[in-house]
Amino acid sequence: MALIRPAQETRSPQQVGALSPGAVAWLAWSLCGLVLVLIACAVVLAVPNRYDLWRVDFLVPVASAALVGALIASRQPHNPVGWFILGHALCFSLGEFGRQYAIYGVLTEPGALPFARAMIWPTYWIWYPGLILMVSLLPLYFPDGRLISRGWRWITRLAVVFCVGATGLAMVRPGDNEATGILNPLGLESLSNDASALSSVFGIVMPAGWLLLGAAAIASLMVRFWRSHGEERHQLEWFLYAVVLLLLVNTVGQFFSSELLPPDLREFLFVFTLEGLWIAIGIAILRYRLYDIDLLINRTLVYGSLTALLASAYVGGVVGLQAVFRAITGQETTLAIVASTLAIAALFGPLRSRVQRFVDRRFYRRKYDAGKTLEAFSAKLRDETDLEALNNDLVGVVRETMQPAHVSLWSRPDPAQKGESRLVGDGG
């Protein structure tokens, strides 16, 4: 007697309870919409709160993170990178919205909003999950959503434990450090009696934990990059390019005084480079114009170095000429600025060419050597009359520049007795 099973019992475990692609996309874009609404509400409340808008300008890259995260999650739902980015954006937008809501309902217009004091509570702790998603989990799982190997699972577990501990402690930490005059509604006053111990935890253990997780994430990226090839390497190049640019620009900016680099400009650089991080991640994951990264890195090295050299020459020229004019005339003059500006304009072209050649020689040696080889062959092509020697030179140029696995050159006379050559290569 045959036993017939119901059709629904033959479904695989992966199919049972799984969301359809349409439902996943709806969920991702719904979270993105929620983030954008929270950001809009926070900005609207910040205006009557007289809250400096430059203090909430980080919400601009948070909005970009939400859009990039939703785009990735809706197209690649099984890749956790998109969900990590969405979670990070949700945490930061909710934290800032809670702050502005509480300030308005408690300080700006007391009693105007319900549960105003309670809304400040997420602001005291929600930053920690958002930072863990960005600083630790995102680099560990980028770009394919998998760890390098099972041995890296302990980093993930450590990140989760650290996040739970830091978040739990922040939930009950007393004080008003997130909004002056609005205490943490669930802060335990008993902890304030042992303020020194609590300060030690936040002042020593917390930075050490962030440093450890950050170092592990960087090590993971380095190992992954070393093992990668092809498309995955290009994806990592996009990500590493944005990360290095973010760290470099904002670290160097700390060495400039407020006169040379005003706070508004410093904030703009932070927002700009953080915005670039999310854009680079989106380009890398979605593979749009992926292979232009080499040109972008080349131009960044050239014009970044050129800017630094010209800025140094300009400042040095102004300072030196002003010292000369003070020694001669006893007073400063605008001629020093004019002369330095003209000198910089004259130096731009030659210096850019020298910097370009240096970058090509140092970082793109293979491309530089190929270019030089082609230039030499072009010069020889104008003067060479021996067809056999020219054929040998052409084969040598192809081997040196394209490096194919096999190359051969053969010629065949046409009916008009004219030589026709054909180059055949393999593995270029």
C-alpha positions in Angstrom: 0.0 0.0 0.0 1.5 3.3 -1.1 1.9 6.1 1.4 1.2 9.5 0.0 2.5 12.5 2.0 0.8 15.9 1.9 2.6 18.4 -0.5 3.3 20.9 2.3 5.5 18.3 4.1 7.9 18.1 1.3 9.0 21.7 1.6 12.6 22.2 2.7 13.3 23.8 6.1 14.7 26.9 4.3 11.3 27.5 2.6 9.2 27.1 5.8 8.7 30.5 7.4 11.0 32.2 4.9 10.0 35.7 3.7 9.4 36.3 0.1 11.7 38.7 -1.8 8.9 41.2 -1.9 8.4 41.0 1.9 12.2 41.3 2.5 12.3 44.4 0.3 9.3 45.9 2.0 10.9 45.3 5.4 14.2 46.9 4.4 12.7 50.0 2.8 10.3 50.3 5.8 13.2 50.5 8.2 14.9 53.0 5.9 11.7 55.1 5.8 11.6 55.0 9.6 15.1 56.2 9.9 14.5 59.1 7.5 11.3 60.1 9.5 13.3 60.0 12.8 16.0 62.2 11.2 13.5 64.7 9.9 11.8 64.9 13.3 15.1 65.3 15.1 16.1 68.2 12.8 12.7 69.9 13.1 12.9 69.7 16.9 16.5 70.9 16.9 15.5 74.3 15.5 13.3 75.5 18.3 15.6 73.8 20.8 18.3 76.2 19.5 20.5 73.2 19.1 23.5 73.9 16.9 22.8 72.2 13.6 26.5 71.3 13.2 26.0 69.0 16.2 23.4 67.0 14.3 25.1 67.1 10.9 26.2 63.4 11.4 22.5 62.6 10.6 23.3 63.3 6.9 25.6 60.3 6.5 23.2 58.4 8.7 20.5 59.0 6.1 22.9 57.8 3.4 23.6 54.7 5.5 19.9 53.9 5.7 19.5 54.2 1.9 22.6 52.1 1.1 21.6 49.5 3.7 18.1 49.2 2.4 19.4 48.9 -1.2 21.8 46.2 -0.2 19.3 44.3 2.0 16.5 44.4 -0.5 18.8 43.1 -3.3 20.9 40.7 -1.2 18.8 39.7 1.8 21.1 36.9 2.8 24.1 39.2 3.1 24.0 40.6 6.7 26.1 43.7 5.6 23.0 45.5 4.5 21.1 44.7 7.7 24.2 45.8 9.8 24.1 49.2 8.0 20.4 49.6 8.5 20.7 48.7 12.2 23.5 51.2 12.6 21.4 53.9 11.0 18.3 53.0 13.1 20.3 53.2 16.3 21.8 56.6 15.6 18.6 58.2 14.3 16.6 56.9 17.3 19.2 58.2 19.7 19.3 61.7 18.3 15.5 61.8 18.0 15.1 60.8 21.6 17.5 63.6 22.7 15.7 66.3 20.7 12.3 65.1 21.8 13.3 65.2 25.4 14.9 68.6 25.2 11.8 70.1 23.6 9.4 68.4 26.0 11.4 69.2 29.2 13.3 72.3 28.6 12.0 74.2 25.5 8.3 73.8 26.0 7.8 71.9 29.3 4.8 69.6 29.2 4.2 70.1 25.4 5.1 66.4 24.6 4.1 63.3 26.4 6.7 61.0 28.0 9.4 63.5 27.3 11.7 62.5 30.2 11.3 58.8 29.2 12.3 59.4 25.6 15.8 60.5 26.7 16.5 57.0 28.0 17.4 55.3 24.6 19.8 58.2 23.9 22.0 57.0 26.9 22.7 53.5 25.6 21.6 53.0 21.9 24.9 54.3 20.5 26.7 51.2 21.6 24.8 48.7 19.4 25.1 51.1 16.5 28.9 51.5 17.0 29.4 47.7 17.3 27.6 47.1 14.1 29.8 49.7 12.3 33.1 49.3 13.9 33.2 45.5 14.5 30.6 43.4 12.7 30.6 45.3 9.4 34.3 44.9 8.7 34.3 41.3 9.9 31.5 40.3 7.4 32.3 42.6 4.5 31.8 42.0 1.6 30.2 38.6 1.1 28.5 38.3 4.5 30.7 35.5 5.8 33.6 35.4 8.2 37.1 34.5 6.9 37.0 31.2 8.8 35.4 29.6 11.8 38.3 30.7 13.9 37.0 34.3 13.7 33.8 33.5 15.5 35.3 34.4 18.8 35.6 38.0 17.7 31.9 38.1 16.9 31.1 36.6 20.3 33.4 39.1 22.0 31.7 41.9 20.2 28.3 40.7 21.3 29.4 40.3 24.9 31.1 43.7 24.9 28.0 45.3 23.4 25.7 43.8 26.0 27.9 44.8 28.9 28.5 48.4 27.6 24.8 48.8 26.8 23.6 47.4 30.1 25.9 49.7 32.1 24.9 52.7 30.0 21.3 52.0 30.6 21.6 52.5 34.4 24.5 55.0 34.5 23.3 58.1 36.4 23.9 61.6 35.2 22.9 64.0 32.4 25.8 63.6 30.0 23.6 63.2 27.0 21.4 66.2 27.7 22.3 68.8 30.3 19.5 69.1 32.8 17.7 65.8 31.8 18.9 62.9 33.9 18.9 59.3 32.8 15.4 58.2 34.0 16.6 54.7 34.9 20.0 55.8 36.3 20.8 54.2 39.6 21.8 56.8 42.1 23.6 54.1 44.1 26.2 53.9 41.4 27.0 57.6 41.8 28.3 56.8 45.3 31.1 54.8 43.7 31.7 57.3 40.9 35.4 56.5 40.8 34.9 52.9 40.0 32.3 53.7 37.4 34.6 56.3 35.8 37.4 53.7 35.7 35.1 51.3 33.7 34.1 54.0 31.2 37.6 55.6 31.1 39.8 52.5 30.9 37.8 49.3 30.1 35.6 50.8 27.4 38.5 52.4 25.3 40.4 49.1 25.7 37.4 47.1 24.4 36.9 49.4 21.5 40.6 49.3 20.7 40.6 45.5 20.8 37.5 45.1 18.6 38.8 47.7 16.1 42.2 46.0 15.9 40.5 42.7 15.3 38.3 44.2 12.5 41.4 45.7 10.8 43.3 42.4 11.1 40.3 40.6 9.5 40.2 43.1 6.6 44.0 42.7 6.1 43.8 38.9 6.1 40.8 38.9 3.8 42.5 41.3 1.4 45.7 39.2 1.3 43.7 36.1 0.4 41.3 37.8 -2.0 41.6 38.0 -5.8 39.5 39.2 -8.7 36.2 40.9 -7.9 36.4 40.5 -4.1 39.7 42.3 -4.1 38.1 45.2 -5.9 35.3 45.3 -3.4 37.8 45.4 -0.5 39.7 48.2 -2.3 36.6 50.3 -2.4 36.0 49.8 1.3 39.6 50.3 2.4 39.9 53.4 0.3 36.9 55.0 2.0 38.1 53.9 5.5 41.6 55.2 5.0 40.3 58.5 3.6 38.0 58.8 6.6 40.7 58.1 9.2 43.4 60.1 7.4 41.4 63.3 6.8 39.9 63.4 10.3 43.2 62.5 12.1 45.2 65.1 10.2 42.5 67.6 10.9 43.1 67.3 14.6 46.6 68.7 14.3 45.3 72.0 12.8 44.3 74.9 15.1 40.8 76.4 14.9 42.2 79.4 13.0 43.6 77.2 10.2 40.7 74.7 10.2 37.5 76.2 11.6 35.1 73.8 13.5 32.5 74.2 10.7 35.0 73.0 8.1 36.2 70.2 10.3 32.6 69.0 10.7 32.1 69.2 6.9 35.2 67.1 6.3 34.0 64.5 8.8 30.5 64.4 7.2 32.0 64.3 3.7 34.3 61.4 4.4 31.8 59.4 6.4 29.3 59.9 3.5 31.9 58.5 1.2 32.2 55.4 3.3 28.6 54.4 2.8 28.7 55.3 -0.9 31.9 53.2 -1.4 30.2 50.2 0.4 27.2 50.5 -1.9 29.4 50.6 -5.0 31.4 47.7 -3.8 28.5 45.4 -2.8 26.3 46.3 -5.8 29.4 46.2 -8.2 28.6 49.4 -10.1 31.6 50.6 -12.0 33.7 48.5 -9.7 37.0 48.6 -11.6 37.4 52.4 -11.6 38.7 52.2 -8.1 42.4 52.1 -9.3 41.9 55.4 -11.1 40.2 56.9 -8.1 43.1 55.8 -5.8 45.6 57.1 -8.2 44.0 60.5 -8.4 43.6 60.7 -4.7 47.3 60.0 -4.1 48.3 62.6 -6.8 46.0 65.4 -5.8 46.3 64.7 -2.1 50.1 64.9 -2.2 49.9 67.9 -4.5 47.6 69.8 -2.2 49.8 69.1 0.8 52.9 70.3 -1.0 51.3 73.4 -2.4 49.8 74.3 0.9 53.1 73.9 2.6 54.9 76.0 0.0 52.2 78.7 0.2 52.3 78.9 4.0 56.1 78.8 4.0 56.3 81.5 1.3 53.9 83.8 3.1 55.7 83.4 6.4 59.2 83.8 4.8 58.3 86.8 2.7 56.5 88.5 5.6 59.7 88.1 7.7 61.8 89.6 4.9 59.4 92.6 4.5 59.4 93.1 8.2 63.1 93.1 8.3 63.3 95.6 5.4 60.3 97.9 5.9 59.4 97.2 9.5 55.8 96.2 8.6 53.9 93.4 6.9 52.5 93.7 3.4 50.0 92.0 1.1 52.7 91.6 -1.5 53.8 88.4 0.3 50.4 86.8 -0.2 50.3 87.9 -3.9 53.8 86.6 -4.6 53.1 83.3 -2.9 49.8 82.9 -4.9 51.5 83.6 -8.2 54.3 81.1 -7.3 51.8 78.4 -6.4 50.0 79.0 -9.7 53.3 78.7 -11.6 54.3 75.5 -9.7 51.0 73.7 -10.1 51.5 72.2 -13.6 55.2 71.1 -13.3 54.7 69.8 -9.7 51.6 67.9 -10.7 53.5 66.1 -13.5 56.3 65.2 -11.1 54.0 63.9 -8.5 52.1 61.9 -11.1 55.3 60.3 -12.3 56.4 59.6 -8.7 53.1 57.9 -7.8 53.1 55.9 -11.0 56.7 54.7 -10.4 56.1 53.9 -6.7 52.6 52.5 -6.6 51.8 51.6 -10.2 55.1 50.3 -11.4 53.8 47.8 -13.8 51.6 50.4 -15.5 54.5 52.9 -15.5 56.9 50.3 -17.0 54.3 49.3 -19.7 53.9 53.0 -20.7 57.6 53.5 -21.0 57.9 50.4 -23.1 55.2 51.5 -25.5 56.8 54.9 -25.8 60.2 53.3 -26.7 58.6 51.0 -29.2 56.7 53.9 -30.8 60.0 55.7 -31.3 61.6 52.6 -32.8 58.6 52.0 -35.0 59.2 55.3 -36.8 62.8 54.4 -37.7 62.8 50.6 -38.1 62.9 49.2 -41.6 63.7 45.6 -41.0 60.4 43.7 -40.8 61.9 40.7 -39.0 63.4 42.9 -36.3 60.1 44.8 -36.0 58.2 41.6 -35.5 60.6 40.5 -32.7 60.3 43.9 -31.1 56.5 43.7 -31.2 56.4 40.3 -29.6 58.7 41.5 -26.9 56.5 44.6 -26.2 53.4 42.4 -25.9 55.1 40.0 -23.5 56.4 42.9 -21.3 53.2 45.0 -21.2 50.3 42.4 -21.3 52.2 39.4 -20.0 50.2 36.7 -21.8 50.8 33.0 -21.3 51.7 32.6 -25.0 52.2 35.0 -27.9 53.2 34.4 -31.5 53.3 36.6 -34.6 52.8 35.2 -38.1 52.5 37.0 -41.5 50.8 36.0 -44.7 51.2 37.8 -48.1 47.9 38.9 -49.6 47.2 38.6 -53.4 48.7 42.0 -53.9 52.0 40.8 -52.4 51.6 43.1 -49.4 52.7 41.8 -46.0 49.9 41.2 -43.5 50.8 40.3 -39.9 48.6 38.9 -37.2 49.4 38.7 -33.5 48.0 35.8 -31.5 48.1 35.8 -27.7 46.8 33.5 -25.0 46.2 34.3 -21.3 46.5 38.1 -21.4 
